[in-house]
Amino acid sequence: MTIFWNNIKRIFLRKTNIICMVVVPIVVNIIVVSLMTSNSSYTVGITDNDQTKFTEQFVETLSEKYDVVELDEDEVSSKVINSKVDLALVFDEGYTAKLIAGEDAAVKSYMLTDGNNAQPLKMNLNSYLSAIKEIAGAAGSDEEAFYQGIEDYSNSDYQVEYKNLASSVSDDIERSVTSLGYLALGMMFLMSFSTMLILEDKMVGVFDRLTVTPLRKSSYYVQNLLSFFVVSCIQIVVIVNVLPNIVDISYGDTTQRVMEIILVSAVFAMVCIAIGILISRFAKSTLFAGSFVSLVNIPLLMLGGCLWPREIMPETVQKIGDFMPTTWYMQAAESVLYGDGLGAVRNEILYMLAVVVVLLTIAFVAKTDKETL
C-alpha cells in the first residue's frame, strides 16, 4: 500500500487541495445560505392625509420595526413600481373619524404583485389594523375610550411571532440542495487535480521506474483509485458534519438520511475521480490537464444545476443537462432529502456508476505514448 499512503500525503500536503476540499465549499455555502435565510428589511411608504393622533402613533409604532418614509400621494405609484418602497399606505382625510364612528374605514395599500417578498409585512399590518377596528367598535364612538383601548392593546402581553416564509420545509431542503451543489464543485476540482498525480508520475519518470519493481500495473492503479476515493470521502464527511453547525441547513433529521446523502455523494465522487483519471491519462502536460479540467468541470456544474437552479435555464439546455452526472447527483440528493430513500434514486446511482465504468474502461484500456507498466 505504498502508493496509497504516498498519494494521501501528497494530496494533503498541498495547500491548494485543502482549500478546494474544505475552505471553498464552506465559505461559498456560508455566503449563499446566509443570503437565502436573511430576514427582509422592509421599507414602508406612508401618505398621511388624516394627520390625527392615531395616524401619528401608527407611524411611530411602524418606525420601530421598519424603515418608514413619508410620501406625497402623487409619487406613491412610482415609488412602488421602482421598488423604492416594499409597501405604501395611504390614510385618507377623515379616516380616524370614520374609524371611531364605526363607519367603514379602509387604508389604501400598494405593493408589487410579483413575488411575495412583502406579504409577511402586509399580513402583519392587516392584523394590527383589524385589531384597531375591533377596538373602535368596542369603544362605541367614544374617542377617549378608543385611544385608551389602543394604549391597553399596546401594553398587553399579546404577541404574535411572524416567521420568514423562507423557513418552510421546502425552502430548507432547497438550501441544503444548493449547498450540495457547491460541495459538488469542491469535489470535482479536488478530485480532478488530485488525479493529476498519475500524470506527474509519468512526467518525472516515476511511472517508468516502477517497471523494474515487482509492483503490478493493476495494483498501481487500484491504490491510486483507493487513495482518491478515501480523500473524497473525508471531504464529504467533513462538509456534511461541519457545515450544518455553521449555517442554517440540515442534511437530514436522522442518521440514516445523513448516511444516504454521504453515500450518494460518494458515488458522485467516483465520477469526479474517473473524469480526472481519464484526463490525466491522455494529457501531455499538467498545464493542459489543468486547463481541460476547468473546461470540462464548469459546464458540467452549470448544466447540472450545481451553481443555480436548472429551472432558470432554457428548456433545450435542461434537456442536455438531463444526461449529465451532475444532474443525476443533484436529483438524487434532493430526493433523499425529501425522505424518498435510496430505493427511489437507484436509477440515478446506476447512471453515475455506469459513467464511472465507461470512463475508467476508456482510460485503462486505451494505450498512451508513454506507458509500459
Beta strands, then each sheet from edge to edge (+ up, - down):
strand 1: 43-48
strand 2: 67-70
strand 3: 87-91
strand 4: 108-110
sheet 1: 2+ 1+ 3+ 4-
end
